[in-house]
Each structure stands twice: as C-alpha cells, then as structure tokens.
Amino acid sequence: MATGGNEARRLFHGRGQCFDGLGFINIDFFAPVVLITLYAEPDTALWQPLLQRLSDNPAVACVLAQRRYLPRAPIETVSGKLPETTVAQEQGLEFLLSFRDKQNIGFFLDMAPGRAWLRDNAGGKRVLNLFSYTCSFSVAAIAGGASSVLNVDMSKAALVVGRENHRLNQQGASMSQDVQFLPYDLFRSWGKVTRKGPYDIVIIDPPSRQKGSFIAEKDYQRVIRRLPQLMPAGGEVLACLNAPHLGEDFLSACFEQELGQAVYLARLDNRPDFPERDTQRNVKMLHYQLAPSGRSQGQ
C-alpha cells in the first residue's frame, strides 16, 4: 500500500461499497499519520496483516484507528507515536488536524474538488462561507485571491481552528484580504450576514444531520431562499451535501422550489480515491448561478 508523497489522500475507500465485504473500513493518509476508520469490528485475519503492512512503511510514523461503531467514536494509537502537530497537505496548503477527543478530525478529504473550484474562481471575489467549520474553504478562497471571506459557524471552537488554519498558510492579520469569523446561528437571524454583504460567491456546506444545528431535509431550503438577499444577479453558489440518503435530486428540488431563477451549471466531479457504487450516495457539490436580469432557469 504505497502512500506516494505527502499529499493527503484516501488510501482505501471501503464505504463506497465497491469492494465486497470491505464496506466497514476507510484508510486515510495525512503524512506521516495513517487513520483507519472502522464502522464495524474487523476480523483478526484482516486486521493484523493490515497493521503490519502499514507499520512497516517508512513513510508512516503512526497508525490510528477510529471506531465509529462505538459511542463517541474513539480514536486510539495502534502503532507508532502521534506527532504533536499533524496537518493535511493539499495543493500547497496545510490544514490542522485533531485526533484527540473529537469525532471529526477538522478536515474533510472528500471536499477537495470544492476547494479547488473555489481557489480557481475566487479571484477578486467576496465570498460567504456558510457552516464554515474550520474554514478550509476560506483558506482556499484567499489562496485564490478572494478580496474577502466571511466565515459563519455556530461553533466558536471550530472558528478558532479556522483562524489557525489561515495563520498556518501565512494568511494572517497582515494580509491584504479581509477575513472575518462570525460565531452565529443563522436561523436566529440573518441580519448580521446580510449587512456584511453582498457576496459574489456563497458556499453552503452544512452538516447533513446535526441535532440543534441543521437537518438537511428541513433546513436546506431555508438557506436557499435567502440567497437573493445575500448576492446580486450573476452571483455563484456552491451547494454541498454529504448525506448518503439524499441524492442530487434533493438539492435540485430545493433550488427549483425556493429559487427558480437559479441556473444549474454543473455537479463537480468527486475525488477518484473515493469510488462509489452509487454516486448519489457520494458527496454532492452543485454549482449554481443566480440568473442575470432577463434570464430565467432553462434559458
């Protein structure tokens, strides 16, 4: 199992159900750490040779196992020693990772195509990053020359990590671009976000199901219907959803119902190291544009 350099990647994507009998395991590489995510107890006949092979790889200093099938999804060190600081390296950028006492490590590999798209399209643009978490989209936007980014998330702790991610990439307080962080519950009031606009690009990347924060089936439409107040005609939207039980048609229906003037442009390709038997279960990243005056959907 070659790691092939320090770029963060998925080494094995069992959850895509493309490998019979291995749907319970994913393996990620964040140089020099390997993270094995388990959704069921592995068979010893598979587990021991896998650990041995990973431990013998000179590029690997530590192997971690996260057992998602247990309460709180604990992470344990099964080989080597975890470095004090570990980052995900992606296209010349770095993102802090946390493997201690948290279910999510602070970075989602499968969103790389969205970050790449934003980096390529953010030049001179005002970006609104909704449900920003640790602000990886924001870092990508600034790397692409965005004039400003507003990061909005309910979690103050996540935004603290977001600030550190900017500093890690030399996007600190002295940078010419304007980066702001707003710990805020959107559904209590949109006033602060609206007043700081308008925005040229809006990123929507919510949790699919998080009690007290966001439930996709009832809350995604509430975000979409606000877009005309946030951006002018011609503004672009990247609508993301990582919910295996909701396909692309769910997002399409939300836009058709709430924002008929939005023009569907494309669905971004998913990462090749995340193969899926059913692509509707993979992360969805849909690119829309608010139609300029005189143009409607389908024209």
C-alpha positions in Angstrom: 0.0 0.0 0.0 2.1 3.0 -1.3 1.5 6.4 0.2 3.1 8.2 -2.7 4.2 11.5 -1.2 2.8 13.8 1.4 -0.4 14.9 -0.2 -3.4 14.0 1.9 -5.4 11.2 0.3 -7.7 8.3 0.9 -5.7 5.0 0.5 -8.8 2.8 0.7 -12.5 3.7 0.4 -14.5 0.7 1.6 -17.6 2.7 2.4 -18.2 3.2 -1.3 -19.3 -0.5 -1.4 -17.1 -1.1 -4.4 -15.1 -3.9 -2.6 -17.2 -6.8 -1.4 -17.0 -7.5 2.3 -15.0 -4.3 3.0 -17.6 -1.7 3.4 -16.8 -1.2 7.0 -13.3 0.4 6.6 -11.7 3.5 5.2 -8.0 4.3 5.3 -6.6 7.9 5.0 -3.0 9.2 4.9 -2.1 12.5 6.5 1.7 12.4 6.3 3.2 10.8 8.4 -0.1 9.5 10.0 -2.4 6.9 8.8 -6.0 7.0 10.1 -8.1 3.8 9.8 -11.8 4.4 10.2 -13.8 1.4 11.2 -17.6 1.1 11.1 -17.6 -2.5 12.5 -15.2 -4.7 14.4 -12.6 -6.0 11.9 -11.7 -9.7 11.6 -8.3 -10.5 13.1 -7.3 -12.3 9.9 -7.6 -8.9 8.1 -6.6 -6.6 10.9 -3.2 -7.9 11.9 -1.7 -8.1 8.4 -3.0 -4.6 7.6 -1.5 -3.1 10.7 1.8 -4.9 10.0 2.0 -3.6 6.4 1.2 -0.1 7.4 3.6 -0.1 10.3 6.4 -1.4 8.1 6.0 1.5 5.6 8.9 4.0 6.2 6.6 6.9 5.3 4.3 6.1 8.2 5.2 7.2 11.7 1.9 6.5 13.4 -1.3 4.4 12.7 -4.5 5.4 14.3 -7.8 3.6 14.5 -11.2 5.3 14.9 -14.0 3.0 15.9 -17.2 4.7 14.6 -19.3 1.8 15.8 -18.6 2.7 19.4 -20.1 5.6 21.4 -18.2 8.9 20.8 -16.2 7.2 18.0 -12.9 6.9 20.0 -9.5 7.2 18.3 -6.6 5.1 19.5 -3.0 4.7 18.5 -2.3 1.2 17.3 1.2 1.7 16.1 4.0 4.3 16.4 3.7 7.7 18.1 1.4 10.5 17.1 3.3 13.7 16.4 2.5 16.8 18.4 1.1 18.6 15.4 -0.3 16.9 12.3 -1.6 18.7 9.2 -3.4 17.7 6.0 -1.4 18.8 3.0 -3.4 19.7 -0.1 -2.2 21.5 -3.2 0.4 23.5 -1.3 -1.9 24.4 1.6 -2.0 22.9 5.1 -4.9 22.3 7.5 -4.6 21.5 11.2 -5.9 18.1 12.3 -7.1 17.0 15.7 -7.1 13.3 16.6 -8.0 13.8 20.3 -11.4 13.7 21.9 -13.3 14.7 18.7 -15.4 12.6 16.4 -14.3 14.7 13.3 -10.7 15.5 12.9 -11.2 19.0 11.5 -10.8 18.4 7.8 -12.9 16.6 5.1 -10.9 15.0 2.3 -13.8 14.5 0.0 -14.4 18.2 -0.3 -11.1 18.8 -2.1 -12.8 19.3 -5.5 -14.9 22.1 -4.0 -11.9 23.8 -2.5 -10.1 23.5 -5.8 -13.1 25.0 -7.7 -13.2 27.9 -5.2 -9.5 28.6 -5.4 -9.8 28.7 -9.2 -12.8 31.1 -9.2 -12.3 33.3 -6.1 -10.0 35.9 -7.6 -11.2 39.4 -6.6 -14.5 38.0 -5.3 -16.4 38.5 -2.0 -17.0 35.0 -0.5 -19.6 33.9 2.1 -18.6 30.6 3.7 -21.7 29.2 5.5 -21.3 26.4 8.0 -17.6 27.1 7.7 -16.4 24.6 10.4 -12.6 25.0 10.4 -12.6 27.3 7.4 -10.8 25.2 4.8 -12.9 26.8 2.0 -11.8 30.2 3.4 -8.2 29.3 3.2 -8.7 28.1 -0.4 -10.5 31.3 -1.3 -7.8 33.5 0.0 -5.1 31.4 -1.7 -7.1 32.0 -4.9 -7.1 35.8 -4.4 -10.5 36.4 -2.9 -10.9 40.0 -1.8 -12.9 39.0 1.3 -14.3 36.0 3.1 -16.9 35.8 5.9 -16.9 32.5 7.8 -20.1 31.7 9.6 -20.4 28.8 12.0 -22.2 28.1 15.4 -19.0 26.6 16.8 -16.6 29.2 18.3 -14.0 26.4 18.8 -14.2 25.5 15.1 -13.6 29.1 14.1 -10.6 29.3 16.4 -9.1 26.4 14.4 -10.1 28.3 11.3 -8.0 31.3 12.3 -5.1 29.0 13.0 -5.5 27.4 9.5 -5.2 30.9 8.0 -2.1 31.6 10.0 -0.6 28.3 9.1 -0.8 29.3 5.5 0.7 32.7 6.1 -2.8 34.3 5.7 -2.5 36.2 9.0 -3.6 39.6 10.2 -1.2 41.4 7.9 -2.7 40.0 4.7 -4.4 42.4 2.3 -7.6 40.4 2.0 -10.3 40.8 4.6 -11.2 37.6 6.5 -13.9 37.6 9.2 -15.2 35.0 11.6 -18.8 35.1 12.9 -19.8 32.6 15.5 -23.5 32.7 14.8 -26.7 30.8 14.5 -28.1 31.7 11.1 -31.6 30.6 11.8 -32.0 33.0 14.7 -31.3 36.0 12.4 -29.7 36.6 9.0 -29.3 40.3 9.8 -25.5 40.3 10.5 -24.7 38.2 7.5 -26.9 40.3 5.2 -25.4 43.6 6.3 -21.9 42.4 5.7 -22.8 41.6 2.0 -23.3 41.5 -0.8 -21.3 38.4 -1.8 -20.2 37.2 -5.2 -19.8 33.5 -4.2 -21.7 31.7 -1.4 -20.5 28.3 -0.2 -23.2 26.2 1.5 -21.5 23.2 3.2 -23.7 22.2 6.2 -23.7 19.0 8.3 -26.3 16.7 6.9 -27.9 15.9 10.3 -26.8 17.6 13.5 -29.3 18.0 16.3 -29.8 21.6 17.3 -27.9 22.9 14.3 -29.0 21.6 10.9 -31.3 18.9 9.4 -30.9 18.8 5.7 -34.5 17.8 4.9 -36.0 20.8 6.6 -33.2 23.4 6.7 -31.5 23.4 3.3 -34.5 25.2 1.7 -34.3 27.8 4.4 -30.8 28.7 3.3 -31.5 28.7 -0.4 -34.5 31.1 -0.1 -32.2 33.7 1.5 -29.7 33.8 -1.4 -31.3 36.7 -3.3 -30.8 38.9 -0.2 -27.1 37.9 0.0 -25.9 38.2 -3.6 -26.6 40.1 -6.8 -27.8 38.5 -10.0 -24.9 36.6 -11.6 -23.6 35.5 -8.2 -22.4 31.9 -7.9 -23.4 29.3 -5.3 -21.6 26.0 -4.5 -24.2 23.9 -2.7 -22.7 20.9 -0.9 -24.3 18.0 0.8 -22.7 14.9 2.3 -25.8 12.8 3.0 -25.8 9.3 1.5 -29.6 9.0 1.9 -30.2 12.2 -0.1 -29.3 12.3 -3.8 -28.6 15.1 -6.2 -32.3 15.3 -7.0 -32.9 16.5 -3.4 -30.8 19.6 -3.9 -32.2 20.2 -7.4 -35.7 20.1 -6.0 -34.8 22.6 -3.2 -33.5 25.1 -5.8 -36.5 24.6 -8.1 -38.9 25.3 -5.2 -37.1 28.1 -3.5 -35.1 29.8 -6.2 -36.4 29.2 -9.7 -34.2 31.9 -11.1 -31.1 30.0 -10.2 -29.3 28.4 -13.2 -27.8 24.9 -12.6 -24.3 24.8 -14.2 -22.6 21.6 -13.1 -22.0 19.0 -10.4 -18.3 18.9 -9.5 -16.6 15.6 -10.0 -15.9 13.6 -6.9 -12.4 12.6 -5.9 -11.1 9.5 -7.7 -9.9 8.0 -4.5 -13.5 8.0 -3.2 -15.0 5.4 -5.6 -18.8 4.8 -5.1 -21.0 2.1 -6.4 -23.9 4.5 -6.2 -22.7 8.1 -7.0 -25.9 9.5 -5.5 -24.5 8.4 -2.1 -21.3 10.3 -2.5 -20.8 14.0 -1.5 -22.8 16.3 -3.8 -21.2 19.7 -4.9 -23.6 21.5 -7.2 -22.7 24.8 -8.9 -25.5 27.3 -9.5 -25.7 30.9 -10.6 -28.3 33.5 -9.8 -29.6 34.3 -13.3 -28.8 37.8 -14.6 -31.7 40.1 -15.3 -33.8 38.9 -18.2 -32.6 35.3 -17.9 -34.5 32.5 -16.2 -33.8 28.9 -15.5 -33.5 26.8 -18.6 -32.9 29.6 -21.0 
